[in-house]
Amino acid sequence: MKKTLFLVVLISTTLFASPHAKDYSAKAFIEEALRLSFTLKHSQLNVQQHQAELSYKSVWENPNLEIGFDDRLGDSMEFSEVEFSQKIPTFNASANKKGENQAHLEHSLEVQNQSRLNLKYQAAMLYYKLYYAQSALEIVANQIKEIQKLLDVANAREASGDISGVLGSRIKITYAQFLSKKQQLQELYAKLHKRAQYLLQTQEDIKPALLLKLPAVFESIDLESDAKILALRAEVKAQRYVLADEKSKRYPLPELFVRLNKAEDFSGGGLRFSLPLWDQNRAKVERNKINIQQSTLSLRQMQLEIENSWLQQKELYISANDQAEYYQKSVLKSAKKFYKTQMLLFKSGENSLLELLDAQEIYFDSQSSYNKLKERRDIYLLLTMKAASINLSKDTK
């Protein structure tokens, strides 16, 4: 156990003393995470693929060329017949295929937007956790310094015979407890810091310096601008074009041909038609109708899920915000005032070291609790904003 604690302290000390430390604001941290994201790079390639399909895909099939040869006895082999044929696309096939490809491109763009939004919030929430973990460490470090001062006073008084060693032992126990708490917080910070380094693909010491300026809670959301909703709408749109194309294939499909027959000294051309007697494409038409119904249901379900998620996160944020405000006014301010008063009384000789120690513990514990409440409040606000698809780059600073 002692070896483990020593390693944690060693790693944390090395981490905080790194000569390669770099301050990051939340905005800079998010932007760097976006720039380096493999997910977004894959998403961009998917968009480029659909852009290429929109530019180059044709509804015309490749033509067929058929050459026949005649091998007569005693004569050399000569071609006897040539036929060139070209299937003609169904009515409005070009418009349907272009519409389908355009809808697929819109879908991939919205998926990319959603991936970017998810990554922004992933980076923001990690940054906030790292920021508040750093604040928690600073609070405990300050408390340890204050306890050390009391311990120095106790040791001096014990040496002069003013107090017994019991009082000093009590302060030493508190001192050891907070050293242990600091080690636990350092371990948590180290884990979060490793995640941040992985996200930014760096080994430098990342120092959180400035949070985002988040907006106040909002009363409504705009589902029509939500990337998930827009992606599903594009999917339905693509399926409608596919359905229209499949319906057009139920009718006779024309094929243009030109034929040259050397042996019969004949040349000519015409149209051929496939007769939809056995396969009228009904199965594909019905399957596409069902696909549209399923996608429409998914769209409605997604709308309800987004609204429900937003309302839940909003309620949690409001509750967390109220708790943080109440705690600051009713506990933190009172604890700070009580600690200052006890310090003045101690200096004037009107109270004991233990009374000052108790006041100190109350004050610093209230600081730690308030720090946790602020973190909880901000994380809930970020989750509320994510549910409403608020753009962190556009709508925050």
N, C-alpha and C positions, 0 to 999 in steps of 0.2 A: 504493500500500500504506500509506504514511504517513498519507494522507488518511483511509483506511478506519479505521485504528487510532485516529486522532484522533476520528472520529465515534463509534466504539464507546465510547471513554473519556468523551466528552462526554455521550452518552446515558446511560451507566451512572452518571456523577456526578450528573446531573440526577435520575435515578431514585432514587438512595439519599438525595439531599438534599431530596426532595419534602416540602413542608410539610404535605401531605395524607396522610402515611403512617399506616397503621392496622395494629395488631397483630391477627393472627388465630390462634386456636388451630385445630388440625386439626378439632375438632368444630364450631366456629363456621363454618369455611370450608365444610365439607360441608353443614351445614344451610342456609347461604346459597345454595349451588349448587342444592340441592333446591328451595328456595323460588322461584328464578328460572328453573328449567328449563322450556323450551318443550316438550321431549319429554314431561315429566310432565303438563303442561297438556293436550296432545293426548290423552294416555292417559286422563286424567280425563274428557274429553269422550266418549271411546269408551265408558267405563263408564256414563256418564249415558245414552248412546244405548241400551245394552242394558237399563238400568233402565226406560227409557221403554217399550221393546218388551215387557218383562215386565208392565208395568202396563196397557198399552192394547191390545195385539194380541189379536184375537179369532179363533176358528176358524170363526165363522159368516160365510158369504158374505152380501153384500147381497141383499135380496129383489128379485124381478123383478115389475114391474107392466106388464101388457099391456092396452091399450084399443083396441077395434076400432070403426070408424065405418061407418054405412050411409048412402049418398047415393042416395036414391030420386028418380026423375024428378018434377019439380014440387014436391017437398017439400024442406024444409031438412035439412041434415046432422045426424044424431043418432047418438049412440053406440049400438052394438048389442051389444057384448060387452066384458066386463072379466074379466081373469084375474090373480090374485095367486099367486105361487109362491115357495117358500123351500126351498133345498137344505138337507138335514139333515146335520150333520157325521157322520163315521164314528164308530164306537164307540171311546170313550176318546180321541178326538181332542183334546179340551180338556186332558186330563192330559198327553198326549204333547207338545203344543205348549208348555204351561207348563214341563214338564221340560226341553225343548230350550232355551227362552229362559233358564231358570234356569242351565243348564249354560253357555250362551254368556256370561252375566253372570259366572259363576265364572271362566271362561276369561279374560275381559277384566280381571278383578280380579287374577288371578295374573300376567298379562302386565304390568299396572301395577306390581305388586310387584317383578317381575324388572327392569323399567326403573328403578325407584327404587334397587334394589340395585346395578345396573350403574353408575348415576350416582354413587352413594356411593363406589364403589371407584375410578371414574374420577377423582373429585375428591380422594380420599385419596391416590392414587398421584401425582397432579400436585403435591399439597401436599408430600408426602415428597421428591419430586425437587427442588422449590423450596427446601425446608428444608436439604437436604444440599448443594445448590449454594451456598446462602448460607454454610454452614459451611466449604465448600472455599475460598470467597473470603476468609473471616476467617482461615483458616490461612495462606494465601499472603500476605495483608496483614501478618500478624504476622511472617512470615519476612522480608518486605521491610524491615520496621522493624529487625529484628535485623541484617540484612545492612548496612543503612544505618549502624548503629552501628559495625560492623567497618570499613566504608569510611571513616568519619570518623576512626577510630584510624589506619588505614593512611595517610590523607592527612596527618595530623598527624606521624606518624613519618617519612614521606617528606620533608616540609618541613624536619624537623630533621636529616635525613641519616641516620637510623637504619636505614632500609630503602630498597631500590631501587623504582623505579616499576613494575617487573614485578609485584610482589606486589599493588600497588594495581590494576593492570590486570586481574589474575585476579579480584579481588573485583568489579570493575566489570562484567566479563563475566557473572558469576553474578547480579549485581543486575539487569542487562538481561534475562537469561533469565527471571527471575521476574516482571519487569514484563510481559513478553510473555505468560507463563502467566496472570497476573492478568487481562490483557485478554481472553484466550480464555475464561476462566471468567466474566468479566463479560458477554460476548456470550451464553454459554449461559444465564446467569441471566436476562438480558433476554428471551430467547426464551420461557423458562418463565414469566416474569412476565407477558408479553403473553398467554399462554394462560390464566393464572390470572385476569387482568383480564377477558378475554373470557367466561370461565365465570361470573364474578360480575357481569358487565355493569357494570363500573366503570372509572374512570380513576385512582383513587387508588392510592397505593403500598401494595401488599399485603406485609406483613412476617410471615413464618411464625415463630411464637413457641413453640408447644407441640405435641408429637406426641401421638398417641393412646396410651392404655395398652392395648397389645395383649395378648391372652391367650397362654399357652404353647401349643405345638403340641398338637393333640388327636389321639386314637387312632382315632376313628371319625366317620362323618358320618351324618346323618339324611336319607335320600333322600325320605322321606315328607313332609317339610316344605319340600322344595325347590320354588320357584315354577315352575321349568320343568317339573318332573314333574307338579305339580298342574295346570298349564295343559293339558298333554297328556291327563291323566286327564279333565279337564272336556271336552276335545274329543271323546274317545271316548264319554263319557257323552251328549253332545249327539247324536252320530251314532247311538247306540242308540235314542234317542227318535225320530229321523227314520226309522230303519228300521222301528220299530214302526208309525209312522203310514203309511208307504208300504205295508206289508203289509196294513193294514186297508182300503186302497183297492182291493184285488184283488176285493172282494166287491161285489154290487150296491149302488149308492149311492142312497138314497131322496130324493125331492123331494116336499114337501107343496104342494098347489095348491087354490085356491078359484076357481070360475068362475061368472060371471053372464051369461046370454044373454038379452037383452031381446026379441029378435025371436021366439025360441022359448019365451019365458016359462019359462026354465029356470035354475036355480041349483043348484050342488052343489060337491063337492070330492073329493079323494082323494089317493092317493100314486102317484108315478111312480118307476120304477127304471131306472138305466142298466144295461145288460147287458154284463158284461165278457167279450164273445166274442172280440174281436180284440185289444184292449189289456188285458192282465191285470196291468199294472204290473210285470212280471217284470224288465224291464231296470233300472228304478230300484231295485228290491229288491236285485238282484245288485250293482249299482253301489255301493249303500250298504254291503253286506256287505264288499265289497273295500275301501271307505274305512275301515271299522272295522279290518280286518286290517292295513292300511297304518299307521294311527294306533297300533295296538297294537305293531307292529314299531318304529315311531319312538320309542315310550315305552321299550321295552326298550333300544334303541340309545342313547337319551339317558341312561338309568341307567348303562350301561357307560361312556359317555364322561365322565360326571361322576365316577364312581369312579376311572377311569384318570387324568383330569386332576388330581384331588385327590392321588392317590398320587405322581404325577410332581412336582407343586409341593411336596408335603411333603418328598420326598427332596432337592429342590434347596434348600429352606429349611434342613433339618437340616445339609446340607453347608456352606451359607453361614454358618450360625450357628457351626458348629465352627471354620470358618476365622477368623471374626471373633474368637472367644474365644482361639484359639491365637495369633493375631497380636498381640492386646492383651497377653497374658501374656509371649510369647516375644520380641517385636520392639519394640513401643511402649514398654513399661516399661524395657527394656534401653537403648533409644535415648535415652530421657529421662535415665536415670541417666548414660549415657556423655557426653551433652551437658553436664550439670551438672558432671561431673568435669573435663571439658576446659576449661570456663569457669573453674573454680577454679585449674586448673593454669596457664591463661593469665594470670590475675590475679597469680599468684605468680611469673610469668616462666619457668615450666618448659616451656612449649610455644609454638608459633608461631601467627600469625594463620591460616595455611592449615589447620593442624590443628583450630583452633576452627571455621573455616568448614566443613570436612568434617564435623565432629561436628554442626554446626547443620543442614547439609543432610540428614544421615541422620535426625535427629530430626523435622524438619518434613516430610520425605518420608514417614516412617512415619506421621505424623499424617494426611497426605492419603490414604495407602493405607488406613488404618483407617477413615477417614470413608467411603471408597468401599465398603469391606466392610460397614459398618453399613447403608448405603443398600441395597446388594444384598440383605442379609439381610432387611431390613424389607419391601422390595418383594416378595420371595418369600413372606414370611409373609402379606402382604395377598392375594397371588394364591392362596395355599393356603386362606385364609379365604373368598375369593370362590368358589372351586371348591366349598366346603362350604356356601355360601349363609349364612355367618355375618352377622348383622345388625350393622353397625358402630355404629348408634345404641343398640341394645339391649344388646349384649354387650361394648361397649368404653366407655371414659370419655374 
